[in-house]
Amino acid sequence: MPLALEGLRIIEACEGVGGPFAAMLLAEQGAGVIKVEPPRGDRLRGQPAFHVLNRSKRAVTLDLDTEQGRDRLRALLAGADAFIYDWQPGVDAQRGFDAEALRAINPRLVAGYLPAYGSRGRWRDLPPDEALMQAVAGLCEAQYRYDPQPVFINIPVAGYAQAIVAAVAVASSLYARARGAAADRFEVSGAGATFAFETVAYMRGSGTVWRSGQQDPRGPFPTYRLVRGSDGGWLFAGALTPPFWASLAVAIGLEECLVDERFAGAPMGIASPDDRRELARRVDAAFEAKTSAEWLRILEEADVPRAPVLTREEYARDPQTLHNNMIVDVDDPELGPTKQMNVPVWLQRSPGRIRNAAPRLGEHNALLDELAAPPARAAPTRSRTSSCSTSARSSRARTRR
């Protein structure tokens, strides 16, 4: 079965998380991705994340500070459909790859620029660092925490956000081009993508009590938070709407709270911080009466959203994880056998696949001349176009996290 992006070629000149992850998402839907690295390699090489974010690609090394390296890149771009790059602002013009130059190289080339902080503004020249991107975006201040100072979020939120927004932008631009639009050029900064992805973190309530900053890290609402059973096991109770709150209250024996005027706005609209804390105290006390396993069963029977808190090892063995085939074996040429997340976006009519493990540094340098040739493309037909369009409209997408 052909993959959704089969026959398209993408050149990726990115490092770190955002650009490489975007290219990996596209590669595993069928695009042929060629990763262009400096001779020293991507700055993430040697770290475990590299081997996931750069699988399903081919890799070449080019010294873009030399004319020979730039000529090689021009040859690759001449036969490509899309180019994503994350150089510091101004480097594209210095190297001869600004918007006009790219159009001259290949008028059909979709070009996506992925700077950390944007091409303009006071932060543009800062180094591409996840902690700095989070700080510039205000995400560290938005994180719930016990202490007053902002807190670094220990997953690359900005990089992930940039990757997903950029992958959607590439796919959308290529789709528009296929329908007759001019080749697009877009910019997706890490900080900007974070704003789009973490909108709720910046909300300041209007009728809803939703505050960021120095709040209980277990959760913003008394009925939508981490709770602990009598055995010390943690679970998440997810009663975020009035119907779920009513079901939760009955399940844990807090029916009287449903008619208490102090909690009338529950779960999200209790205005008084003291009243929110009091309801949280009562919910905590109720959960201390039974083990976490008992509560998971009770909440399931009551149709209240819930989930156990698991270690990584427990998560990997969880029946739902196994049922969804979320973790697969990948034989990496440098690490050997590894456990990795499966293709994170699954299309019903053209499911993606992991095409190969992350390549070694410069693994495909010997194929540079071959890679510069335009990819073979099927001749377009009326029936093929109609079928693809129908599939795109009707297929369901499921994201596995």
C-alpha positions in Angstrom: 0.0 0.0 0.0 1.5 3.4 -1.0 2.2 5.8 1.8 0.6 9.3 1.9 3.8 11.2 0.9 5.4 8.6 -1.3 7.3 10.1 -4.2 8.1 13.4 -2.5 11.6 14.4 -1.5 12.5 16.6 1.4 15.9 18.0 2.3 16.4 18.6 6.0 19.3 20.9 7.2 18.3 21.0 10.9 19.7 20.0 14.2 18.3 19.3 17.7 14.7 18.4 18.1 12.3 20.6 16.1 13.4 20.2 12.5 14.6 16.6 12.7 11.4 15.5 14.4 9.3 17.3 11.7 11.3 15.5 9.0 11.0 12.2 10.7 7.2 12.6 10.9 7.1 13.3 7.1 9.6 10.5 6.3 7.4 7.9 8.1 4.5 8.9 5.9 6.5 8.1 2.8 8.6 11.2 2.0 12.2 10.5 1.0 14.1 12.6 3.6 17.8 13.4 3.1 19.4 14.8 6.2 22.2 17.3 5.6 24.6 17.5 8.5 27.8 19.6 9.0 30.9 17.4 9.1 30.8 17.4 13.0 27.2 16.0 12.8 24.0 17.1 14.4 24.5 18.4 17.9 22.2 15.7 19.2 24.4 12.9 17.8 25.5 10.7 20.7 22.3 11.2 22.7 19.4 8.6 22.7 16.9 11.1 21.3 18.9 11.4 18.0 18.3 7.7 17.2 14.5 8.2 17.3 14.2 11.7 15.7 16.4 10.8 12.8 15.3 7.4 11.8 13.6 6.7 8.4 16.1 9.1 6.7 19.2 9.0 4.7 22.1 11.2 5.8 24.9 13.1 4.1 27.5 15.5 5.4 28.2 18.8 3.6 30.4 21.7 4.7 28.2 24.6 3.8 31.0 27.1 4.6 32.6 25.9 1.4 31.5 26.6 -2.2 31.7 22.8 -2.9 29.3 22.1 -0.1 26.9 24.8 -1.1 27.0 23.5 -4.7 26.2 20.0 -3.5 23.2 21.4 -1.5 22.0 23.3 -4.6 22.1 20.1 -6.6 20.0 18.3 -3.9 17.5 21.2 -3.8 17.1 21.3 -7.5 15.4 17.9 -7.5 13.5 18.2 -4.2 10.0 19.1 -3.3 10.6 20.7 0.1 13.5 22.1 2.1 13.5 22.7 5.9 16.4 24.4 7.6 17.0 26.1 11.0 20.2 28.1 10.5 20.6 31.3 12.6 18.9 34.4 11.1 21.0 35.8 8.2 22.9 32.7 7.5 20.7 31.7 4.6 21.6 35.0 2.8 25.3 34.6 3.7 25.3 31.1 2.1 23.3 32.1 -0.9 20.0 30.4 0.0 17.7 33.2 0.7 14.1 33.2 -0.7 15.1 34.6 -4.1 18.0 32.2 -4.4 15.8 29.2 -3.5 13.3 30.2 -6.1 16.0 30.4 -8.7 17.3 27.0 -7.8 13.9 25.3 -7.9 10.6 27.3 -8.5 8.6 24.4 -7.2 10.5 24.1 -3.9 8.5 24.5 -0.7 10.8 26.1 1.8 10.3 26.1 5.6 12.5 28.1 7.9 12.6 26.8 11.5 14.5 29.3 13.7 14.4 29.0 17.4 13.0 32.5 18.1 12.0 33.9 14.8 13.9 35.8 12.1 13.2 39.2 13.7 13.0 40.7 17.2 15.2 41.1 20.2 15.7 37.3 20.8 16.5 36.3 17.2 20.2 35.8 17.7 20.1 33.7 20.9 21.5 30.2 20.7 18.9 27.5 19.8 18.5 26.0 23.3 15.3 24.3 24.6 15.5 26.0 28.0 15.9 29.4 26.4 13.0 28.8 24.0 10.8 27.8 27.0 11.9 30.9 28.9 11.3 33.3 25.9 7.9 31.8 25.4 7.0 32.3 29.0 6.4 28.6 29.5 8.6 28.2 32.6 6.5 30.8 34.3 3.3 29.1 33.2 4.3 25.7 34.7 2.5 24.9 38.0 5.0 24.6 40.8 5.4 24.9 44.6 8.2 27.4 44.5 7.9 31.0 43.3 10.7 30.9 40.7 9.9 29.6 37.1 10.5 26.0 36.4 12.1 24.3 33.4 9.9 21.7 31.9 12.0 18.6 31.5 10.6 17.5 28.1 11.4 19.5 24.9 8.0 21.1 24.7 9.2 23.9 22.4 11.0 21.4 20.0 8.0 19.1 19.9 5.6 22.0 19.2 7.9 23.3 16.4 8.1 19.9 14.8 4.4 19.2 14.7 3.5 22.7 13.4 6.3 22.5 10.8 5.3 19.0 9.6 1.7 20.2 9.1 2.9 23.3 7.3 5.1 21.2 4.9 2.3 18.8 4.2 -0.3 21.5 3.7 2.0 23.5 1.4 2.8 20.4 -0.7 -1.0 19.6 -0.9 -1.7 23.2 -2.0 1.1 23.1 -4.6 -0.4 19.8 -6.0 -3.7 21.7 -6.5 -2.1 24.5 -8.5 -0.8 26.9 -5.8 2.6 28.4 -6.0 5.3 26.9 -3.9 5.1 28.3 -0.4 7.7 29.7 1.9 6.9 29.7 5.6 8.5 30.3 9.0 7.8 28.3 12.2 9.8 29.4 15.2 10.2 27.2 18.3 8.9 30.0 20.5 6.0 30.8 18.2 4.9 27.2 17.9 5.0 27.0 21.7 2.4 29.8 21.9 0.2 27.9 19.5 0.6 24.6 21.3 0.4 25.7 24.9 -2.5 28.2 24.6 -4.1 27.1 27.8 -0.9 27.8 29.8 -1.3 31.5 29.0 -5.1 31.8 29.7 -6.2 34.2 32.4 -9.7 33.3 33.5 -12.9 35.0 32.5 -15.5 33.1 34.5 -13.1 30.1 34.6 -10.4 29.9 37.3 -7.4 28.9 35.2 -4.2 30.4 36.5 -0.6 29.6 35.6 2.4 30.0 37.9 2.8 29.1 41.5 -0.1 26.6 41.8 -0.3 23.0 43.0 1.6 21.0 40.4 -0.8 18.1 41.0 -3.4 19.9 38.9 -5.2 23.2 38.6 -8.7 22.0 39.8 -9.7 20.0 42.8 -11.4 17.4 40.7 -8.9 17.2 37.8 -5.6 16.3 39.4 -3.3 13.6 40.7 -4.6 11.8 43.8 -3.2 9.1 46.0 -4.7 5.9 47.3 -4.2 4.3 50.7 -1.4 2.2 49.3 0.6 5.3 48.2 -0.2 4.6 44.5 -1.0 7.6 42.4 -3.7 8.0 39.8 -5.2 10.9 37.8 -8.8 11.7 38.3 -10.0 13.6 35.2 -13.4 15.1 36.2 -13.1 18.4 34.2 -16.8 18.9 33.5 -19.9 19.2 35.8 -21.3 15.8 34.7 -18.0 14.1 35.4 -17.7 15.9 38.7 -21.1 14.7 39.7 -20.2 11.1 38.9 -16.9 11.5 40.7 -18.5 12.9 43.8 -21.0 10.0 44.0 -18.2 7.4 43.4 -16.0 8.7 46.2 -18.7 9.6 48.7 -18.7 13.4 48.4 -22.4 13.8 47.4 -22.8 16.7 49.9 -20.2 18.7 48.0 -22.6 18.8 45.0 -25.1 21.0 47.0 -22.5 23.0 48.9 -22.7 26.6 47.7 -19.0 27.1 48.2 -18.4 24.5 45.4 -21.2 25.6 43.1 -18.9 26.5 40.3 -17.0 23.2 40.3 -15.0 21.9 38.7 -13.5 24.9 37.0 -15.4 27.9 38.2 -14.8 28.0 42.0 -13.8 31.6 42.5 -12.3 31.5 46.0 -8.8 30.0 46.4 -9.8 28.9 49.9 -12.8 27.1 48.6 -10.8 25.4 45.9 -8.3 24.2 48.5 -11.0 23.0 50.8 -12.6 20.9 48.0 -9.1 19.6 47.1 -8.6 18.6 50.7 -11.9 16.7 50.8 -11.1 14.9 47.5 -7.7 13.9 48.8 -9.2 12.6 52.1 -11.7 10.5 50.2 -9.1 8.9 48.0 -7.1 7.9 51.0 -9.8 5.4 52.0 -9.0 2.8 49.3 -6.0 1.6 47.3 -5.2 3.1 43.9 -6.2 -0.2 42.1 -9.6 -0.1 43.9 -10.2 3.5 42.8 -9.3 2.8 39.2 -11.9 0.0 39.2 -14.6 2.2 40.9 -14.0 5.2 38.6 -14.1 3.0 35.5 -17.5 1.6 36.7 -18.6 5.2 37.3 -17.4 6.3 33.8 -15.1 8.9 35.3 -11.9 9.6 33.2 -8.9 8.2 35.1 -5.5 6.8 34.6 -2.8 5.2 36.7 0.6 6.9 37.2 3.2 4.5 35.8 6.9 4.3 35.6 8.4 4.1 32.1 8.8 0.4 32.5 5.2 -0.1 33.6 4.0 2.1 30.7 5.8 0.0 28.2 4.1 -3.1 29.6 0.7 -1.6 29.9 -2.0 -3.6 28.0 -3.2 -0.4 26.2 0.3 0.4 25.1 0.7 -3.2 23.8 -2.7 -3.2 22.1 -1.9 0.0 20.2 1.5 -1.3 19.2 3.0 1.9 20.5 6.5 0.5 21.1 8.5 -1.4 18.5 11.9 -3.0 18.2 14.4 -1.1 16.1 17.9 -2.5 15.4 20.1 0.6 15.4 23.6 0.4 13.7 25.3 2.1 16.6 23.2 1.1 19.7 22.1 -2.4 18.6 18.6 -3.6 19.6 16.4 -0.7 20.9 12.8 -0.1 22.0 11.4 3.0 20.3 8.0 4.6 19.9 6.1 3.5 16.9 5.0 5.8 14.1 3.2 8.5 16.1 0.6 9.4 13.4 -1.4 6.5 11.9 -3.5 7.1 8.8 -6.2 4.4 8.3 -5.8 4.0 4.5 -2.1 4.5 4.3 -0.5 3.7 7.6 3.1 4.9 7.9 6.1 2.8 8.8 9.6 3.1 10.2 11.7 2.7 7.1 15.2 2.4 8.7 17.1 3.1 11.8 18.9 6.5 12.2 21.8 6.6 9.8 25.4 6.9 10.7 27.2 10.2 10.2 27.7 10.6 6.4 26.4 7.1 5.7 25.0 8.1 2.3 27.8 10.4 1.1 28.7 8.0 -1.7 25.1 8.3 -3.0 25.2 12.1 -3.3 25.1 12.2 -7.1 22.2 9.6 -7.1 20.3 11.6 -4.4 20.6 14.8 -6.4 18.6 13.2 -9.2 14.8 14.0 -9.1 12.8 11.1 -7.6 10.8 8.9 -9.8 7.2 10.0 -9.8 4.1 8.2 -11.0 2.3 9.8 -13.9 -0.7 11.7 -12.6 -4.1 10.3 -13.7 -7.6 11.5 -13.1 -8.6 8.4 -11.1 -5.4 8.5 -9.0 -6.0 12.2 -8.1 -9.6 11.5 -7.2 -8.7 8.5 -5.1 -6.0 10.4 -3.2 -8.3 13.4 -2.5 -11.1 11.1 -1.2 -8.7 9.3 1.0 -7.3 12.5 2.4 -10.9 13.7 3.3 -12.1 10.5 4.8 -9.1 8.9 6.5 -9.0 9.2 10.3 -5.8 10.2 12.0 -4.9 8.8 15.4 -2.0 10.2 17.4 -0.3 7.8 19.8 1.5 9.4 22.6 
